[in-house]
Amino acid sequence: MPPIAAIMARIAEMKGEGRRVYSLAQAVPWYSPPSSSLDSLRELMNDPSLHRYSPDPGYPEAREAAVEDIRIRRGIALDPSTQFHLTCGASQAFLSGLLTATSVGDTVAVIEPYYFDHVFAIRFSGLKMISIPMLERDGGWELPLETILEALPGLAAVVLVNPGNPTGAVIPDSIMRILADAAEKTGTTLLIDETYERFVFTDDHWHPWKDRQAPHIMTFGSYSKSLGMPGWRLGYLFGSQEMMEQAIKVQDSVVICPPSPSQFLLRSALCEREWMNRMSGEVRSRRDLCRETLNTGCGNLQWREADGAFFTMAAYTGSMPSAEAAMFMLEEYGLGTIPGSAFGPSGEGHLRISFGCLADSDVEPVMDILGSVVIPT
């Protein structure tokens, strides 16, 4: 079962009992899509296309809008007809990219603490896996560059989550350049998960395709967080024409096509750039409040720097296993978090706290409680 199942079930039970519970567990944004975009979608409800299958890679107009957004914001030029697919969320995009870049028996590396759904997909795909632990120092998490470079010759692919889930770590541009160059020399595909790319709070925004369309780079992400539409299940995958011709075969066999209504919503919502920037700023403000709370509070949760995404992987003192610590924090303080062990052995002794899910009315009471949390030693 997914490692968050137990904690999410208990949160639901407690809410059903009428207890006060604040969930900082799943990365579900507190906001919905822009109201103007929802109004536009309502006007299209009688359009038959809204209720039919789209082309496997998505409607051309939706792909064009998505690619134009990437060009304007990030300086990456893509051909929407051959290099870009809309997908049924980032998880399905990852599966398409993974099966395209590998063969049964190949070895894939993940960086730990890892996103556990990536691990599930690697295992059920008949692949071997190595997990490379990050370096925890100076109050944050760092990519183990030398270890990755040493492992590259034996790897078919490396999964990079940038910004990180669960750590919130952002890969510096200088490190990404080194990895992209080294992976090309060893014939290793970099599978870059950029689900949280709109939530980067540093100046590190470089992507390998800004310089050239490197065929060993496959990139995927989601509109769930940036547009507040996780239930609409819409993501994307981009890469070389050769790789994308193979990826669409996976997509057709798994989901056929991305949801049609989501694509209609996407075209309108991508025009709301001011709204998206405001939501990103609100997430950053919540990050800052969480950092201040843990750094100045009287509890024993320790802030770990998050330069992006919705999370911190906070450490705590003592030897209580993180699964027990998360349940203790839920029962005693009414705060739902995810045990660090869900993200691999390196996550033990930590709790993933999602500040990006807090509604405006919850921010103050949550911070008041969070600063006083004491995990038993």
Contacts in CASP RR format, 6 or more apart in sequence:
PFRMAT RR
TARGET T0000
AUTHOR 0000-0000-0000
METHOD contacts of the structure
MODEL  1
MPPIAAIMARIAEMKGEGRRVYSLAQAVPWYSPPSSSLDSLRELMNDPSL
HRYSPDPGYPEAREAAVEDIRIRRGIALDPSTQFHLTCGASQAFLSGLLT
ATSVGDTVAVIEPYYFDHVFAIRFSGLKMISIPMLERDGGWELPLETILE
ALPGLAAVVLVNPGNPTGAVIPDSIMRILADAAEKTGTTLLIDETYERFV
FTDDHWHPWKDRQAPHIMTFGSYSKSLGMPGWRLGYLFGSQEMMEQAIKV
QDSVVICPPSPSQFLLRSALCEREWMNRMSGEVRSRRDLCRETLNTGCGN
LQWREADGAFFTMAAYTGSMPSAEAAMFMLEEYGLGTIPGSAFGPSGEGH
LRISFGCLADSDVEPVMDILGSVVIPT
2 116 0 8 1.000
2 117 0 8 1.000
3 116 0 8 1.000
3 338 0 8 1.000
3 339 0 8 1.000
3 341 0 8 1.000
3 342 0 8 1.000
4 25 0 8 1.000
4 26 0 8 1.000
4 338 0 8 1.000
4 342 0 8 1.000
6 323 0 8 1.000
6 327 0 8 1.000
7 25 0 8 1.000
7 326 0 8 1.000
7 327 0 8 1.000
7 330 0 8 1.000
7 336 0 8 1.000
7 337 0 8 1.000
7 338 0 8 1.000
7 339 0 8 1.000
8 25 0 8 1.000
8 26 0 8 1.000
10 327 0 8 1.000
10 330 0 8 1.000
11 21 0 8 1.000
11 23 0 8 1.000
11 25 0 8 1.000
11 330 0 8 1.000
11 336 0 8 1.000
14 21 0 8 1.000
14 330 0 8 1.000
14 334 0 8 1.000
15 21 0 8 1.000
19 334 0 8 1.000
20 334 0 8 1.000
21 330 0 8 1.000
21 334 0 8 1.000
21 335 0 8 1.000
21 336 0 8 1.000
22 334 0 8 1.000
22 335 0 8 1.000
22 336 0 8 1.000
22 358 0 8 1.000
22 362 0 8 1.000
22 365 0 8 1.000
22 366 0 8 1.000
22 369 0 8 1.000
23 336 0 8 1.000
23 357 0 8 1.000
24 335 0 8 1.000
24 336 0 8 1.000
24 337 0 8 1.000
24 353 0 8 1.000
24 354 0 8 1.000
24 355 0 8 1.000
24 357 0 8 1.000
24 358 0 8 1.000
24 366 0 8 1.000
25 336 0 8 1.000
25 337 0 8 1.000
25 338 0 8 1.000
25 352 0 8 1.000
25 354 0 8 1.000
25 357 0 8 1.000
26 354 0 8 1.000
26 357 0 8 1.000
27 165 0 8 1.000
27 225 0 8 1.000
27 309 0 8 1.000
27 310 0 8 1.000
27 311 0 8 1.000
27 354 0 8 1.000
27 356 0 8 1.000
27 357 0 8 1.000
28 230 0 8 1.000
28 357 0 8 1.000
29 224 0 8 1.000
29 225 0 8 1.000
29 228 0 8 1.000
29 230 0 8 1.000
29 279 0 8 1.000
29 283 0 8 1.000
29 310 0 8 1.000
29 356 0 8 1.000
29 357 0 8 1.000
30 356 0 8 1.000
30 357 0 8 1.000
30 358 0 8 1.000
30 359 0 8 1.000
30 360 0 8 1.000
30 362 0 8 1.000
31 228 0 8 1.000
31 279 0 8 1.000
31 282 0 8 1.000
32 38 0 8 1.000
32 228 0 8 1.000
32 229 0 8 1.000
33 227 0 8 1.000
33 228 0 8 1.000
33 229 0 8 1.000
33 232 0 8 1.000
33 265 0 8 1.000
33 269 0 8 1.000
34 227 0 8 1.000
34 268 0 8 1.000
34 269 0 8 1.000
34 272 0 8 1.000
34 275 0 8 1.000
36 268 0 8 1.000
36 272 0 8 1.000
37 265 0 8 1.000
37 268 0 8 1.000
37 269 0 8 1.000
37 271 0 8 1.000
37 272 0 8 1.000
38 265 0 8 1.000
40 268 0 8 1.000
41 261 0 8 1.000
41 264 0 8 1.000
41 265 0 8 1.000
41 268 0 8 1.000
44 50 0 8 1.000
44 264 0 8 1.000
47 264 0 8 1.000
49 59 0 8 1.000
49 260 0 8 1.000
50 260 0 8 1.000
50 261 0 8 1.000
50 264 0 8 1.000
51 260 0 8 1.000
51 261 0 8 1.000
52 260 0 8 1.000
53 256 0 8 1.000
53 257 0 8 1.000
53 260 0 8 1.000
54 62 0 8 1.000
54 257 0 8 1.000
54 258 0 8 1.000
54 260 0 8 1.000
54 263 0 8 1.000
55 257 0 8 1.000
56 85 0 8 1.000
56 248 0 8 1.000
56 251 0 8 1.000
56 252 0 8 1.000
56 256 0 8 1.000
56 257 0 8 1.000
57 63 0 8 1.000
57 84 0 8 1.000
57 85 0 8 1.000
57 86 0 8 1.000
57 244 0 8 1.000
57 248 0 8 1.000
57 251 0 8 1.000
57 257 0 8 1.000
58 85 0 8 1.000
58 86 0 8 1.000
58 257 0 8 1.000
58 258 0 8 1.000
58 263 0 8 1.000
59 86 0 8 1.000
59 260 0 8 1.000
59 263 0 8 1.000
60 80 0 8 1.000
60 81 0 8 1.000
61 267 0 8 1.000
62 86 0 8 1.000
62 263 0 8 1.000
62 264 0 8 1.000
62 266 0 8 1.000
62 267 0 8 1.000
63 80 0 8 1.000
63 81 0 8 1.000
63 84 0 8 1.000
63 85 0 8 1.000
63 86 0 8 1.000
64 80 0 8 1.000
65 266 0 8 1.000
65 267 0 8 1.000
65 270 0 8 1.000
66 80 0 8 1.000
66 84 0 8 1.000
66 86 0 8 1.000
66 236 0 8 1.000
66 266 0 8 1.000
66 270 0 8 1.000
67 78 0 8 1.000
67 79 0 8 1.000
67 80 0 8 1.000
67 84 0 8 1.000
69 270 0 8 1.000
70 76 0 8 1.000
70 78 0 8 1.000
70 238 0 8 1.000
71 77 0 8 1.000
71 78 0 8 1.000
74 205 0 8 1.000
74 207 0 8 1.000
74 210 0 8 1.000
75 210 0 8 1.000
76 207 0 8 1.000
76 209 0 8 1.000
76 210 0 8 1.000
77 209 0 8 1.000
78 84 0 8 1.000
78 209 0 8 1.000
78 238 0 8 1.000
78 239 0 8 1.000
79 241 0 8 1.000
82 241 0 8 1.000
82 244 0 8 1.000
83 213 0 8 1.000
83 238 0 8 1.000
83 239 0 8 1.000
83 240 0 8 1.000
83 241 0 8 1.000
83 244 0 8 1.000
84 236 0 8 1.000
84 237 0 8 1.000
84 238 0 8 1.000
84 239 0 8 1.000
84 244 0 8 1.000
85 93 0 8 1.000
85 96 0 8 1.000
85 236 0 8 1.000
85 237 0 8 1.000
85 238 0 8 1.000
85 244 0 8 1.000
85 247 0 8 1.000
85 248 0 8 1.000
85 251 0 8 1.000
86 234 0 8 1.000
86 235 0 8 1.000
86 236 0 8 1.000
86 258 0 8 1.000
86 263 0 8 1.000
86 266 0 8 1.000
87 93 0 8 1.000
87 96 0 8 1.000
87 220 0 8 1.000
87 234 0 8 1.000
87 235 0 8 1.000
87 236 0 8 1.000
87 237 0 8 1.000
87 251 0 8 1.000
87 255 0 8 1.000
87 258 0 8 1.000
88 233 0 8 1.000
88 234 0 8 1.000
88 235 0 8 1.000
88 251 0 8 1.000
88 254 0 8 1.000
88 255 0 8 1.000
88 258 0 8 1.000
88 259 0 8 1.000
89 221 0 8 1.000
89 222 0 8 1.000
89 223 0 8 1.000
89 224 0 8 1.000
89 233 0 8 1.000
89 234 0 8 1.000
89 235 0 8 1.000
89 258 0 8 1.000
90 193 0 8 1.000
90 195 0 8 1.000
90 220 0 8 1.000
90 221 0 8 1.000
90 222 0 8 1.000
90 224 0 8 1.000
90 235 0 8 1.000
91 117 0 8 1.000
91 121 0 8 1.000
92 235 0 8 1.000
92 251 0 8 1.000
92 254 0 8 1.000
92 255 0 8 1.000
93 220 0 8 1.000
93 221 0 8 1.000
93 222 0 8 1.000
93 235 0 8 1.000
93 236 0 8 1.000
93 237 0 8 1.000
94 117 0 8 1.000
94 118 0 8 1.000
94 121 0 8 1.000
94 159 0 8 1.000
94 191 0 8 1.000
94 193 0 8 1.000
94 220 0 8 1.000
95 121 0 8 1.000
95 125 0 8 1.000
95 250 0 8 1.000
95 254 0 8 1.000
96 220 0 8 1.000
96 237 0 8 1.000
96 247 0 8 1.000
96 248 0 8 1.000
96 250 0 8 1.000
96 251 0 8 1.000
96 254 0 8 1.000
97 191 0 8 1.000
97 218 0 8 1.000
97 220 0 8 1.000
97 237 0 8 1.000
97 243 0 8 1.000
97 247 0 8 1.000
97 250 0 8 1.000
98 108 0 8 1.000
98 121 0 8 1.000
98 122 0 8 1.000
98 125 0 8 1.000
98 127 0 8 1.000
98 157 0 8 1.000
98 191 0 8 1.000
99 125 0 8 1.000
99 247 0 8 1.000
99 250 0 8 1.000
100 218 0 8 1.000
100 243 0 8 1.000
100 246 0 8 1.000
100 247 0 8 1.000
100 250 0 8 1.000
101 156 0 8 1.000
101 157 0 8 1.000
101 189 0 8 1.000
101 191 0 8 1.000
101 218 0 8 1.000
101 243 0 8 1.000
102 108 0 8 1.000
102 125 0 8 1.000
102 127 0 8 1.000
102 156 0 8 1.000
102 157 0 8 1.000
102 189 0 8 1.000
103 156 0 8 1.000
104 125 0 8 1.000
104 126 0 8 1.000
104 127 0 8 1.000
105 126 0 8 1.000
105 127 0 8 1.000
105 128 0 8 1.000
106 127 0 8 1.000
106 128 0 8 1.000
106 156 0 8 1.000
106 157 0 8 1.000
107 127 0 8 1.000
107 128 0 8 1.000
107 129 0 8 1.000
107 130 0 8 1.000
107 154 0 8 1.000
107 155 0 8 1.000
107 156 0 8 1.000
108 122 0 8 1.000
108 127 0 8 1.000
108 128 0 8 1.000
108 129 0 8 1.000
108 130 0 8 1.000
108 155 0 8 1.000
108 156 0 8 1.000
108 157 0 8 1.000
108 158 0 8 1.000
108 159 0 8 1.000
109 129 0 8 1.000
109 130 0 8 1.000
109 131 0 8 1.000
109 132 0 8 1.000
109 148 0 8 1.000
109 151 0 8 1.000
109 155 0 8 1.000
109 157 0 8 1.000
109 158 0 8 1.000
109 159 0 8 1.000
110 118 0 8 1.000
110 119 0 8 1.000
110 122 0 8 1.000
110 129 0 8 1.000
110 130 0 8 1.000
110 131 0 8 1.000
110 132 0 8 1.000
110 158 0 8 1.000
110 159 0 8 1.000
111 131 0 8 1.000
111 132 0 8 1.000
111 134 0 8 1.000
111 143 0 8 1.000
111 144 0 8 1.000
111 148 0 8 1.000
111 158 0 8 1.000
111 159 0 8 1.000
111 160 0 8 1.000
111 161 0 8 1.000
112 131 0 8 1.000
112 132 0 8 1.000
112 133 0 8 1.000
112 134 0 8 1.000
112 343 0 8 1.000
112 344 0 8 1.000
112 345 0 8 1.000
112 346 0 8 1.000
112 347 0 8 1.000
113 134 0 8 1.000
113 141 0 8 1.000
113 166 0 8 1.000
113 167 0 8 1.000
113 313 0 8 1.000
113 340 0 8 1.000
113 343 0 8 1.000
113 344 0 8 1.000
113 346 0 8 1.000
113 347 0 8 1.000
113 350 0 8 1.000
114 131 0 8 1.000
114 159 0 8 1.000
114 161 0 8 1.000
114 343 0 8 1.000
114 344 0 8 1.000
115 161 0 8 1.000
115 164 0 8 1.000
115 165 0 8 1.000
115 166 0 8 1.000
115 193 0 8 1.000
115 343 0 8 1.000
116 342 0 8 1.000
116 343 0 8 1.000
116 344 0 8 1.000
118 159 0 8 1.000
118 161 0 8 1.000
118 193 0 8 1.000
119 129 0 8 1.000
119 131 0 8 1.000
122 129 0 8 1.000
122 159 0 8 1.000
123 129 0 8 1.000
127 156 0 8 1.000
130 151 0 8 1.000
130 155 0 8 1.000
131 344 0 8 1.000
132 144 0 8 1.000
132 147 0 8 1.000
132 148 0 8 1.000
132 151 0 8 1.000
133 144 0 8 1.000
133 345 0 8 1.000
133 346 0 8 1.000
134 141 0 8 1.000
134 142 0 8 1.000
134 143 0 8 1.000
134 144 0 8 1.000
134 167 0 8 1.000
134 169 0 8 1.000
134 346 0 8 1.000
135 141 0 8 1.000
135 142 0 8 1.000
135 143 0 8 1.000
135 144 0 8 1.000
136 142 0 8 1.000
136 304 0 8 1.000
136 315 0 8 1.000
136 346 0 8 1.000
139 302 0 8 1.000
139 303 0 8 1.000
139 304 0 8 1.000
139 305 0 8 1.000
140 167 0 8 1.000
140 169 0 8 1.000
140 304 0 8 1.000
140 305 0 8 1.000
141 167 0 8 1.000
141 168 0 8 1.000
141 169 0 8 1.000
141 304 0 8 1.000
141 305 0 8 1.000
141 313 0 8 1.000
142 169 0 8 1.000
143 169 0 8 1.000
143 171 0 8 1.000
143 175 0 8 1.000
145 175 0 8 1.000
145 178 0 8 1.000
145 179 0 8 1.000
148 158 0 8 1.000
148 179 0 8 1.000
149 178 0 8 1.000
149 179 0 8 1.000
149 182 0 8 1.000
152 158 0 8 1.000
152 182 0 8 1.000
152 183 0 8 1.000
152 186 0 8 1.000
152 188 0 8 1.000
153 186 0 8 1.000
153 188 0 8 1.000
154 186 0 8 1.000
154 188 0 8 1.000
155 186 0 8 1.000
155 188 0 8 1.000
156 188 0 8 1.000
156 189 0 8 1.000
157 188 0 8 1.000
157 189 0 8 1.000
157 190 0 8 1.000
157 191 0 8 1.000
158 179 0 8 1.000
158 183 0 8 1.000
158 188 0 8 1.000
158 189 0 8 1.000
158 190 0 8 1.000
158 191 0 8 1.000
159 191 0 8 1.000
159 193 0 8 1.000
160 171 0 8 1.000
160 179 0 8 1.000
160 190 0 8 1.000
160 191 0 8 1.000
160 192 0 8 1.000
160 193 0 8 1.000
161 193 0 8 1.000
161 195 0 8 1.000
162 170 0 8 1.000
162 171 0 8 1.000
162 176 0 8 1.000
162 192 0 8 1.000
162 193 0 8 1.000
162 194 0 8 1.000
162 197 0 8 1.000
163 169 0 8 1.000
163 170 0 8 1.000
163 196 0 8 1.000
163 197 0 8 1.000
163 199 0 8 1.000
163 200 0 8 1.000
163 306 0 8 1.000
163 307 0 8 1.000
163 308 0 8 1.000
163 309 0 8 1.000
164 170 0 8 1.000
164 196 0 8 1.000
164 308 0 8 1.000
164 309 0 8 1.000
164 311 0 8 1.000
165 193 0 8 1.000
165 195 0 8 1.000
165 196 0 8 1.000
165 309 0 8 1.000
165 310 0 8 1.000
165 311 0 8 1.000
166 311 0 8 1.000
166 313 0 8 1.000
166 338 0 8 1.000
166 340 0 8 1.000
166 342 0 8 1.000
166 343 0 8 1.000
166 347 0 8 1.000
166 352 0 8 1.000
167 304 0 8 1.000
167 306 0 8 1.000
167 309 0 8 1.000
167 311 0 8 1.000
167 312 0 8 1.000
167 313 0 8 1.000
168 196 0 8 1.000
168 306 0 8 1.000
168 307 0 8 1.000
168 308 0 8 1.000
168 309 0 8 1.000
168 310 0 8 1.000
168 311 0 8 1.000
168 312 0 8 1.000
168 313 0 8 1.000
169 305 0 8 1.000
169 306 0 8 1.000
169 307 0 8 1.000
169 308 0 8 1.000
170 200 0 8 1.000
170 201 0 8 1.000
170 202 0 8 1.000
170 204 0 8 1.000
170 307 0 8 1.000
170 308 0 8 1.000
171 179 0 8 1.000
171 204 0 8 1.000
172 202 0 8 1.000
172 204 0 8 1.000
173 203 0 8 1.000
173 204 0 8 1.000
173 205 0 8 1.000
173 206 0 8 1.000
176 204 0 8 1.000
176 206 0 8 1.000
176 207 0 8 1.000
176 208 0 8 1.000
177 206 0 8 1.000
177 208 0 8 1.000
179 190 0 8 1.000
180 190 0 8 1.000
180 208 0 8 1.000
180 214 0 8 1.000
180 217 0 8 1.000
183 189 0 8 1.000
183 190 0 8 1.000
183 216 0 8 1.000
184 214 0 8 1.000
184 216 0 8 1.000
187 216 0 8 1.000
188 216 0 8 1.000
189 216 0 8 1.000
189 217 0 8 1.000
189 218 0 8 1.000
190 208 0 8 1.000
190 216 0 8 1.000
190 217 0 8 1.000
190 218 0 8 1.000
191 218 0 8 1.000
191 219 0 8 1.000
191 220 0 8 1.000
192 207 0 8 1.000
192 217 0 8 1.000
192 218 0 8 1.000
192 219 0 8 1.000
192 220 0 8 1.000
193 220 0 8 1.000
193 221 0 8 1.000
194 207 0 8 1.000
194 219 0 8 1.000
194 220 0 8 1.000
194 221 0 8 1.000
195 220 0 8 1.000
195 221 0 8 1.000
195 222 0 8 1.000
195 224 0 8 1.000
195 225 0 8 1.000
196 225 0 8 1.000
196 308 0 8 1.000
196 309 0 8 1.000
196 310 0 8 1.000
197 221 0 8 1.000
198 225 0 8 1.000
198 226 0 8 1.000
198 276 0 8 1.000
198 280 0 8 1.000
199 225 0 8 1.000
199 226 0 8 1.000
199 280 0 8 1.000
199 283 0 8 1.000
199 284 0 8 1.000
199 308 0 8 1.000
199 309 0 8 1.000
199 310 0 8 1.000
200 307 0 8 1.000
200 308 0 8 1.000
201 284 0 8 1.000
201 287 0 8 1.000
201 306 0 8 1.000
201 307 0 8 1.000
201 308 0 8 1.000
202 307 0 8 1.000
202 308 0 8 1.000
204 307 0 8 1.000
207 219 0 8 1.000
208 214 0 8 1.000
208 217 0 8 1.000
209 217 0 8 1.000
209 219 0 8 1.000
209 238 0 8 1.000
209 239 0 8 1.000
213 239 0 8 1.000
213 240 0 8 1.000
215 239 0 8 1.000
215 240 0 8 1.000
215 242 0 8 1.000
215 243 0 8 1.000
217 239 0 8 1.000
218 237 0 8 1.000
218 238 0 8 1.000
218 239 0 8 1.000
218 243 0 8 1.000
218 247 0 8 1.000
219 237 0 8 1.000
219 238 0 8 1.000
219 239 0 8 1.000
220 235 0 8 1.000
220 236 0 8 1.000
220 237 0 8 1.000
220 238 0 8 1.000
221 235 0 8 1.000
221 236 0 8 1.000
221 237 0 8 1.000
222 230 0 8 1.000
222 234 0 8 1.000
222 235 0 8 1.000
222 236 0 8 1.000
223 229 0 8 1.000
223 232 0 8 1.000
223 234 0 8 1.000
223 235 0 8 1.000
223 236 0 8 1.000
223 262 0 8 1.000
223 266 0 8 1.000
223 269 0 8 1.000
224 230 0 8 1.000
224 231 0 8 1.000
224 232 0 8 1.000
224 233 0 8 1.000
224 234 0 8 1.000
224 235 0 8 1.000
225 310 0 8 1.000
226 276 0 8 1.000
226 279 0 8 1.000
226 280 0 8 1.000
227 265 0 8 1.000
227 266 0 8 1.000
227 269 0 8 1.000
227 270 0 8 1.000
227 276 0 8 1.000
228 279 0 8 1.000
229 262 0 8 1.000
229 265 0 8 1.000
229 269 0 8 1.000
232 259 0 8 1.000
232 261 0 8 1.000
232 262 0 8 1.000
232 265 0 8 1.000
233 258 0 8 1.000
233 259 0 8 1.000
233 262 0 8 1.000
234 258 0 8 1.000
234 259 0 8 1.000
234 262 0 8 1.000
234 263 0 8 1.000
234 265 0 8 1.000
234 266 0 8 1.000
235 258 0 8 1.000
237 244 0 8 1.000
237 247 0 8 1.000
238 244 0 8 1.000
251 257 0 8 1.000
283 310 0 8 1.000
283 355 0 8 1.000
283 356 0 8 1.000
286 355 0 8 1.000
286 356 0 8 1.000
286 358 0 8 1.000
286 363 0 8 1.000
287 306 0 8 1.000
287 308 0 8 1.000
287 312 0 8 1.000
287 355 0 8 1.000
287 356 0 8 1.000
289 355 0 8 1.000
289 363 0 8 1.000
289 367 0 8 1.000
290 303 0 8 1.000
290 312 0 8 1.000
290 353 0 8 1.000
290 355 0 8 1.000
290 367 0 8 1.000
290 370 0 8 1.000
291 303 0 8 1.000
291 305 0 8 1.000
291 306 0 8 1.000
291 312 0 8 1.000
293 367 0 8 1.000
293 370 0 8 1.000
293 371 0 8 1.000
294 301 0 8 1.000
294 302 0 8 1.000
294 303 0 8 1.000
294 312 0 8 1.000
294 314 0 8 1.000
294 370 0 8 1.000
294 371 0 8 1.000
295 303 0 8 1.000
296 371 0 8 1.000
297 371 0 8 1.000
297 372 0 8 1.000
298 371 0 8 1.000
298 372 0 8 1.000
299 371 0 8 1.000
299 372 0 8 1.000
299 373 0 8 1.000
299 374 0 8 1.000
300 316 0 8 1.000
300 317 0 8 1.000
300 318 0 8 1.000
300 373 0 8 1.000
300 374 0 8 1.000
300 375 0 8 1.000
300 377 0 8 1.000
301 314 0 8 1.000
301 315 0 8 1.000
301 316 0 8 1.000
301 351 0 8 1.000
301 370 0 8 1.000
301 371 0 8 1.000
301 373 0 8 1.000
301 375 0 8 1.000
302 314 0 8 1.000
302 315 0 8 1.000
302 316 0 8 1.000
302 317 0 8 1.000
303 312 0 8 1.000
303 314 0 8 1.000
304 312 0 8 1.000
304 313 0 8 1.000
304 314 0 8 1.000
304 315 0 8 1.000
304 350 0 8 1.000
305 312 0 8 1.000
306 312 0 8 1.000
310 354 0 8 1.000
310 355 0 8 1.000
310 356 0 8 1.000
310 357 0 8 1.000
311 352 0 8 1.000
311 353 0 8 1.000
311 354 0 8 1.000
311 355 0 8 1.000
311 356 0 8 1.000
312 352 0 8 1.000
312 353 0 8 1.000
312 355 0 8 1.000
313 340 0 8 1.000
313 343 0 8 1.000
313 347 0 8 1.000
313 350 0 8 1.000
313 351 0 8 1.000
313 352 0 8 1.000
313 353 0 8 1.000
314 350 0 8 1.000
314 351 0 8 1.000
314 352 0 8 1.000
314 353 0 8 1.000
315 349 0 8 1.000
315 350 0 8 1.000
316 325 0 8 1.000
316 349 0 8 1.000
316 350 0 8 1.000
316 351 0 8 1.000
316 375 0 8 1.000
317 375 0 8 1.000
317 377 0 8 1.000
318 349 0 8 1.000
318 375 0 8 1.000
318 376 0 8 1.000
318 377 0 8 1.000
319 377 0 8 1.000
320 328 0 8 1.000
320 375 0 8 1.000
320 376 0 8 1.000
320 377 0 8 1.000
321 339 0 8 1.000
321 341 0 8 1.000
321 348 0 8 1.000
321 349 0 8 1.000
322 339 0 8 1.000
322 340 0 8 1.000
322 341 0 8 1.000
322 342 0 8 1.000
322 347 0 8 1.000
322 348 0 8 1.000
322 349 0 8 1.000
322 350 0 8 1.000
322 351 0 8 1.000
323 339 0 8 1.000
323 341 0 8 1.000
325 339 0 8 1.000
325 349 0 8 1.000
325 351 0 8 1.000
325 375 0 8 1.000
326 336 0 8 1.000
326 337 0 8 1.000
326 338 0 8 1.000
326 339 0 8 1.000
326 340 0 8 1.000
326 351 0 8 1.000
328 375 0 8 1.000
328 376 0 8 1.000
329 335 0 8 1.000
329 336 0 8 1.000
329 337 0 8 1.000
329 351 0 8 1.000
329 373 0 8 1.000
329 375 0 8 1.000
330 336 0 8 1.000
330 337 0 8 1.000
333 369 0 8 1.000
333 372 0 8 1.000
333 373 0 8 1.000
334 369 0 8 1.000
335 366 0 8 1.000
335 369 0 8 1.000
335 370 0 8 1.000
335 373 0 8 1.000
337 351 0 8 1.000
337 352 0 8 1.000
337 353 0 8 1.000
337 354 0 8 1.000
338 351 0 8 1.000
338 352 0 8 1.000
338 354 0 8 1.000
339 351 0 8 1.000
339 352 0 8 1.000
340 347 0 8 1.000
340 348 0 8 1.000
340 349 0 8 1.000
340 350 0 8 1.000
340 351 0 8 1.000
340 352 0 8 1.000
341 347 0 8 1.000
341 348 0 8 1.000
341 349 0 8 1.000
342 352 0 8 1.000
343 352 0 8 1.000
353 370 0 8 1.000
358 366 0 8 1.000
END
